[in-house]
Structure formats: structure tokens, C-alpha cells
Amino acid sequence: MIGWTCWPVSAAIPSLPIHTAVLDNGLRVIFRQCPAAATTTCAAFVQVNGAQERNLTAGIRQLIQFMIEAPAGLTSEPTSSHGPTIRLEGFTTRDYVELVMQCVPGDLAVGLKELRQRLFEAEFTAAQLEVGIRRLRRSLACGDQTPVSFVIDTLVSRLYYGQPGWWPTSGTFAATGAIGLNEARKFYQSHFFPNATTIAVAGPLDWQMVHSTVTDVFETVLPGPVDSQSLRFVPQADWDEPWHGLMTGIDTSVVAVGGRAPSIDSEDYPAAAVLTTLLGSGMGSRLYQVLREKRALAYTTEAGLTPANVCGYVYLLATCSASDIDTVQQLIGAQLSDIAQQGPQPDELQRAKRYVQGSFALNQQSSYDIAHYLGMFVVCGGGEGVPTYQRFAQLIDAVSRSNVCVSRYFSRQRLSFCKQLDQLTPLVRWEET
């Protein structure tokens, strides 16, 4: 699972034009110039989401991501002749598979050819599958043994259980034994098409050059039968019942509360970003002040907002000792109740707004961050992605006390997770209580 946080654009950042185009084969190109950058970044998003997996193949998208990242020595044709001027890495979320390529500006065409080969022309081998399965199992083992990761994955599964995509991005150990080379090849050949792909480019180049280079490299890739309906995710009605869990065998306890999050193109998204920041982001947040500054009850506090189209979620979280679980849980609940009844104070609302805008400003210093965030807003926000990205500073400024609605995310859809050490149970297990 990836830890990207979707912050809005700061008003302090100069407004540079965003250029978009769609090739004849359906591939979408987005570009924003980054004059001060020393490198060019191309972030390619394939819109194959978690709802397009099945229980038996859960995690196959991340497996394919690992396989297309495989070292050159595992592929039939060496790809290392370009030297160290190209860097590739991949990520998988519930909405997409992303492959990020960084290069010096003069190697844009070479880098794009590498992206084309890996995204649309890969011929997976048994060696690549073995490497991918090992990485997938390692990811699963790490998530199961890490309290915070385990809590977040379990929170999402409880919010969306039974719906497509509710499982962790890495899938399950059972699925890793069921996915073979044929299954991986078939899934790749059925979903990785240019008309399901967005490429966001940022760097010290001009739009005409970028557009012509992307066209030259990708225009001959044939589109595929992408079903637009399958890209959509329609959640079921809200789930009312609270749920409590106990994880044993871990010496760090975690208490978390979460709910379903709005998508980026929702009018509620700016207010949700401010709310989560106000509650759990930074030293000025309520959870930090109540649980760490005043009483030193928590080791860490945090809040997260993942506005995915598939199983989007929002959460508050604190790690603590087992003896403080009940107190921490009560104090989190008290803060939620206070904001629900009284609303946020004007000064803390303004601090939260500045924090949101400032965080994004700090993430706008490199071509890498610009390409990723711009592409993510477009892929997750659809037709509203670019306008939302460009106007988010104003949207954040417009958030008022009445917009910050706790009950929308932390009342009807509330979950609590508690972790504590059980000396008699060395292995991790999850129990309903």
C-alpha cells in the first residue's frame, strides 16, 4: 500500500499552464512545465483497479507491477544499455498501477520507449514470476506484522467487506499460491492498454516537444477492449455497526477510527482534507495536543485521507502502550464529539488550512512530485481532476466551520482497533471482541 497524501495546490506556487491531449489510440498525456528541475519525470497510470481483481487473484496487479519492474537480467532482452540516466519504480493503489520513469531531459524518448515496452509489450518469464511472488509475500508478511499497516488494511476490509477490491492491495497469501504465469500474462494482456493509461510529464521541456515525442513512441500501440463500466466502483449503503478488534503478539498498541472517504471530484473532499489535518496532522493537531503534548499517552498520532474511487477511506490513529488503550480511545472519541457539537475553533481551522496548502507547496519542488500528483488528480478525479488540482488553494480557503462535518466520516462508519501484547501468543492473530 502506498502512503501518498493528496494535498491541494498552494496559492504561493506560480500558476503554470497544464497541457493535455489524447492520442488516437486513447492514451492520455498531461504536461506541466517545471523550469527549475534538473530531471524529467513521466508517471504512467494504468487504470486497472482493485475491483477488477477477484478473491482468488487478489494482489495480481501488484504482482504485475513487481514483474514489470524486474531487473534487466531477468528479461529476455537486456534493457540496461541506457546507463544510469533512467530510473524506474512502480506503485499500486486500489485505483491504478503506476510506473514512474525519471531521466535527464535529453533522454525523454529513450525513457518513454522503456515505459512502452514494460507497460504494453512485456513477455513475462518464470524467473520474473518467482521474483514477483517473493516480493508480494514479503509485502504481505511485513503488513501483517506491522501494527499500523495491519490496522489500516483491516479498517478498509471492514468498511467494504464483500465488495470488489476490499482486500489489501498485496492480496492474500492464499492468492499468491493460486496465481501462476498464465494467470499473470492473461490479466496483463486483458487490462494494460493505452486507452486505459494516463501519462503525466513534468520537467524543463516545452509542450510541443513532449507531445510529439510521446506521440512518436506510443501512437502505434493498439488500444484494447476497455469496459468503461468496469472502471467504476459503486459502494453499497453505509454500514452502521461499530466493530472492535484485538491483535495479539505485538508490543505496540494501536487505536484507530475510520470511515469512507469522498473522492477527489467530490465537493466534500476539500473539507475532508482540512478535517483530517485538523484532527491528526502535525504538532498543532488535536490528537497530538491531547495525546502527546498534554498527557504523553501516545507514541505517535496521525490522520490519513485516501480519496480513492475504489474503497476510499479516512482514518485517525494513535499508537500507545497496552495499558493506555481505553484512555486513548476515550480521548479520541471526546475530540470527535466536541467538533461534532461545537465545530472547530476559528484559529485551528485556519492553521489546518495553512498546513494543507503548505504541505502541497513542499511537494511541488521536483518534477517527480509534480508528475505524480498531477496524474493522480486526473486519474482519480476524472474530468474534474485538472480543475480541482488548479483551484484547490481557493477550495481550501472556502472551507468553513459548517463544512467540517465529523459525523459524515467518524460516526455512522466508525471502527476502532486495539493492539496489545499477549505473552502467551507469539504469533499475530485478529479476533472480534
N, C-alpha and C positions, 0 to 999 in steps of 0.2 A: 504494500500500500504506500502511496506516495503522500508526503506531507506538504503539498502546495497549499498556500493560503491565498485566497482570491481577494486582494486589496484593490480599491479603486484608484484611479489616476489622481495624483495630487495637482492642485491648481498651480503649484510652484514650478511644474515641469512645462517647458515650452511646448506649445501645441504644434506638432508636426503632422503633415497630411498622411493619411493611411490610404494606400492604393490597393485595389482588389481587382481580380479578373478570374474568369472561369474558362479553362481551355475547352476545346471541342469534345474531349473525352470526359469532361465533368470534373477534372481536378481543379480545386480552388486555390488561388495564390493570393497571399496578403503580404504587403510590404510596408515597413516603416523605416525611414532612414535614421541611422544612428551615426552622425558625422564624426563624433569623437572616438568611436570604437576602433580598436586595432584589429578586430576579427569580424567575420560574418557568420551568423548563425541561421540555420534552416531547421525549423521544428516541424516535423511531418506528423500529422494526427490522422490516424485511420479510425473512422467512426464505426468500430465494431465494439459493441457494449456488452456488459456482463449479462444482460437479459438474453443475448444470443447464444450463450453457453447453455449447457444442460447439467443436471446434477452429476451425471457420470463423467462429464468432461469439464467440470468446474476447474478453472485455472489454466485452461488451454491457451487463452490469449496471452497470459504472462509467460507460459512455456514458449510460445512462438516468439515473443519478444526476446527471451533469452537466446533462442536459436538464431534469430537474425542478427544478434549481437555477437555470435560465436567468433572466437579468434580466427584469423585468416587461415591458419594451418589446418582448421577443421573443415574448410570448404574445398570444393573440387578445384577451384581456380584461385590462386593467391591474390589477395587484394591489398597487400602491404607495400606495393611498389610506389605508392604515392608518398611514402615517407611520413614523417611525424606531423605534417601540416594539417591533417584531418583527424578530428576526434569524434567518435560516435558513442552515444549512450542511449538507453531506452528506458521507458517508464510505462506502466499500465495502471489505469484507473478504471472505475466502473463504467466510464463513458467512452474510453478510447485507448488505443495503443499508440504511444508516441515514440518516435525515433528522432533524436536531436543530433545534428551534424554541425560542428564548428570547424572553420577553416580560415586561412588568410584570404582576403578579398580576391586575389588573383586566381585562387583555386576553386572558385564557386562552381564552375562547370564540372570539374573532377569530382567534387563533393556531391553534387546533385546526381551524377552518374552512379556513385556509390549508393546513394539513397534509392535510386530507381532499382538497382539490382537487388538490394536487400528487401525492399518493400514489395516488389512485384515479380521478381524473377528468381527468387531463391529456390534452390533444389536441396532440400534438407537431407542430411545423411544420418545414419545410425549413430555416428560419433557425436554429431550435434544434438541429437535427441538425448543421448546419455548425459551430456553436459547440462542441457536444459532441465532434465528431470532432477539431477543432483542439485542444481541451483534452486529449483522450485521446492524441493523437500527441505533444503536448508532454510529457505524463507519461511516455510510453514513451521518448522521446528523453532526458529527464532521468535516468530509471532506467538506461538503457544507458550513459550517460556518467559516472555516479556510481558509483565502485567499490563502496561498501558496499551500496547498493541492488541493484546488479547481482549481487553475491555472494549476497545473501540470496535473490533471485528464482531464481538458478541453483541454489543449495543445495536449495530446495524442489522444483524441477523434477527434480533428480537423485534425490531421495528418493522421489518419487512419479511418476516419468516413466511415461506411458502410462495413468495413471488419470485419471478425470474431475476437472478442477479443478487439474491440476498446473501449468498455465500461470500467468504473472503476473496479478494482478488487473486490470491495464490491458490484458491481452491481447497481441496482436502487431500489427505494422504491416500484415501481410497481412490480418488480420481487419478493420482499420479501413477497408480498401478494399472489403471484401465486405459490410459492414453498411449497408443502406440504410434509408430512412424506414419502409418497410413492415415490415422485419425488426424494427426497434426497437419499432414500435407493436404488432406481434404478440407479442413477448416480454413487453412491459409488460402487455398485456391478458391474457396467459396466466398471470402469476405474481404480480401485485400485487393481492392480495385481503385483506380484513380478517381472514379466518381463517388467514392466514399472517403476521399482523402483531402485534407487541407494542409497546405504548406505555408507556414509563416516565416518570412525572411526579415532579418534586421541586420544592418551593417552600414559601412561607409561607402555605399554604392548608390546609383540612381535607378529609378523605377524602370526606365526603358531597358537598361541593361539586364536587370533582374528578370523582367518579364520575358524578354527574348531568350535568355539563357534557359529559364525554366521551360519555356515552350519547346525549344530545340531538344532538350533532354527527354521530356515526358510526352510530347504530342503523339508519339507512335504507340504508346501503351494503350491497349484496348480496354474500354470500360467493361464492367461486368453487370450481372443482373441484381443490382442492389434493390431490395424491397424497402421503400421509404417507411412503410408501416412498421417494419421490424426494428427500425431505429428508435421508435418511440417507446416510452415506458409510462404506463398508466397505473399508478398505485391504487391499492384498494382503499376502502374507507379507513378513517383514523382508528387506531387501536387504543382502547380506553384503559386496559388493565395494567397497573404497575407490576413490575417484576423485580425480584431481588435475587442475587446470586452470591455464591461463596466459592472462592478459588483457593485451594489449599496447596501447601508445598512452596509457597513464596513468602519471603520475609518482608516484602513491601506491600502494604495495603493500599487499595485504590477505591475511591468513591467517585462515581460519575453519574451525571444526569444528562439525558439527551432526548432529542426528538427529530422529527422530519424537517428538512430544511427547504427553503424556497429555491428555485432555480435562478440562474443569473438573469434571465429575462423577466423575472417576476418583479412587480412593483414593490414587493416586500423585502427584496434582497438587500438594498442599502440599509434599511432599519435593522435587519438581522445581523449585518456586519457590525454595526455600531453596538448592538445589544451584546453580542458575544465579546466584543472588545471591552466594553464597559464592565462586564462581569468577570472576565478571566484573562485578559491580555495585558501584560506589563505590570509594573510595580504600583501603578495607580489604580488598578482594577479592584473591584470589591473583594473578590476571593483572596487576592494577595494581601490586602489590608487586614481582612478579618482573620484569615487562617495563618498568615506568616508574620506580618508586621506587628500585630497586636498580641497574638497569643502563641505564636510559634508552634502551631499544631500540624502544619503540613510541610512536607519536604519540598514539594513543587505544586504549583497551581497552573492551570491552562484552560483555554477555551478554543474551540475549533469550529469552523464553518466550511462544509464541503457541499457546495450547491450543485451537485451532480444531477443530471437528468434521470439517471438510474440510481435509486436508493440514496438520495442526498440526505445528509444528516448534520445536526448541530449538537455540540456537547459541551459540558463543563466538567472539569476533572481535577481531583486533588489526590496526591499520594501522601500517605501518613503511616503511622505505626498502627498495629492491630488494636491496641488499647484505646486509640482515639477515633475509631471508625464512627461510633454513634455520635460523638460530639461534632465531628466534621460534617457528617450528613445533616445533622440538625442545623448547623450554621449555614450550610449551603441553602437548605430549604428556607431558612429565615430571610436570607438575602433575596431569594426569588419572590417570596411573599411580600417583602417590603416594596420591591419595584412594581410588583403587580398591583398593589394597593395605592402606593404613593407616587409611583413614577420615578424616574431618575432625577437627581438634582441637576439644575442647570449647569453648574460648573463641571460636574463629572461627565455630563453629556458632551460638553464642548471638548473636554480632554480626550474623550473616546473618539470623537470625530477627527481631531488633530492626529491622534495615534494612527487611525486607519489611513489617513491621507499620507502621513509621514512614512509609514511602513512601505507603502507602494512607491513613494518617491525614492526610497533607498534601494528598491528593487528595479529601478529604471536607469541604472548606471552602466549596464552592459548590454551588448546585442543579444546575449543568451537569455537574459530575463525578459527583454522586450519581446523577442520572438515567441518564447513560451507563453507569457501571459496574454499577448495579443491573440495567438492561436487558440488558447484555451477559452477566452471570452467568446470567440467566434464559434467554436465547436459546441460549447455548452450553452451559448446564448442565442444561437441561430441568427435570424435576421436582425435581432436587437443587439447582437454581440458587439459590433463595432461602435454603434451609437452609445451603448452603455459604457464601453471602455473609454470613449472620448468624453462623456459627460458625467463620469462618476463623481468627480470632485463636487460638481453642483448638486448631484443627487444626495451625496452625503451631507452637504450643507443644509439641504432641505429637510433632513430628518428631524422631527420634533419629538417632544416628550410623549405625545399621544401616539406616535408611530411605534415606539419601543414597547412592544407587547410581549411580555413574558409568557402569558398563558398560551400563546399561539405555538410555542415550541417546548415549554417545560412544564406543562400542566396535564393536558389530556394524554400526551405521549411521553410520559415520564418513565425512565428506567433508573435504577440505582444498582451499582455494583460494588461489592465489598471484597477485598482480598485480605487474607490473613494467613499466618504461618500455622501449620499443623505439623508438629514434630513427628507424629506417627505416620504421616503420609508424605513421603518424599516426592512423589510424582504429582504433577498438576492435574487437577480434575475440576469440573464445574458442576455445581449442584444447585437445584432450585431450593429455596427456603421459604 
